[in-house]
């Protein structure tokens, strides 16, 4: 059976692909997606990052509360 040996170009290509995959994996580990950041607020807030300035955050409505009562759960009225 005749087997083809790997040439210098084949090895360089494999090394390039391995380095590229490792760089992508490290980038995903150290730089998580920015869209999921909540900027220090809890999960009931949704924030949008602006090009300049601070992010704009909006509090999500409470699903269990009747219409118009999306305030804090423990806040006094």
C-alpha positions, 0 to 999 in steps of 0.5 A: 500500500502506498501512503503519501507522506506529509510534506513541509507545506502540509505540516505548515498548514496543520500548524496554522489551523491548530494555532488559529483554533487555539487563538479563537478558543482563548479569545472566547475564554478571556473576552466573553460576549459583551451583549450579555453584560448587565453592568452591575445590575441584576437579571431584571435589568436589560442594558444597551451599550452606547457608542459614547457615554454610559449604557442605557438600562431599562428594568424589565416588567414583573410578569406576576404583577398586574398591569401597571405594578412593575415596581420593586418587590420589597419597596414600600408605597 
